[in-house]
Amino acid sequence: MPNKVKIKIHKNASAKIEADIIEIELPDGSIVTKEGKAFICRCGKSTKQPFCDGAHKGCELFEE
């Protein structure tokens, strides 16, 4: 049976991905693997790309 993947787009923040195994292919072709959940940066300011580090706080993109 296929693994169910849940993706939640947080308003003014990251995207949360939940699955047993999460594989993320980076622009250079390398693969990052996480188990359980991952918070993905949507603003581009995180120093832990592709993961969110909270740098979106105060980002124009996510101001209400």
C-alpha positions in Angstrom: 0.0 0.0 0.0 1.4 3.4 -0.9 2.5 5.8 1.9 0.1 8.6 2.5 1.8 12.0 2.3 0.4 15.0 4.1 1.4 18.6 3.1 0.2 21.6 5.0 1.0 25.1 3.8 1.2 27.3 6.8 0.0 30.9 6.3 3.0 33.3 6.6 5.5 30.4 7.2 6.8 27.1 6.0 5.3 24.1 4.4 5.0 21.0 6.6 5.4 17.6 5.0 4.6 14.4 6.8 5.3 10.9 5.6 7.2 7.8 6.7 10.2 8.7 4.5 10.6 12.1 2.8 13.1 12.5 -0.1 13.9 15.9 -1.3 16.0 16.4 -4.5 18.0 19.6 -4.3 18.9 21.7 -7.4 22.4 20.1 -7.5 20.8 16.7 -7.8 21.7 15.5 -4.3 19.0 13.9 -2.2 18.2 14.8 1.4 16.2 12.2 3.4 14.1 12.8 6.5 11.8 10.6 8.5 8.4 11.7 9.8 8.1 15.4 9.1 10.0 18.2 7.5 9.3 22.0 7.5 10.3 23.4 4.1 11.3 27.0 3.6 9.1 29.0 1.3 10.6 32.5 1.6 14.2 31.6 0.5 15.9 33.2 3.5 16.6 30.1 5.6 20.3 29.3 6.2 19.3 25.6 6.5 17.8 25.2 2.9 15.6 23.5 2.0 14.5 23.4 5.6 12.8 26.3 7.5 14.9 28.0 10.3 12.3 30.7 11.1 14.0 33.4 8.9 10.6 34.2 7.3 9.7 36.3 10.3 9.5 39.9 9.0 9.8 38.7 5.4 7.6 40.9 3.0 6.4 37.8 1.3 4.7 36.6 4.4 3.4 39.9 5.9 -0.4 40.0 6.3 
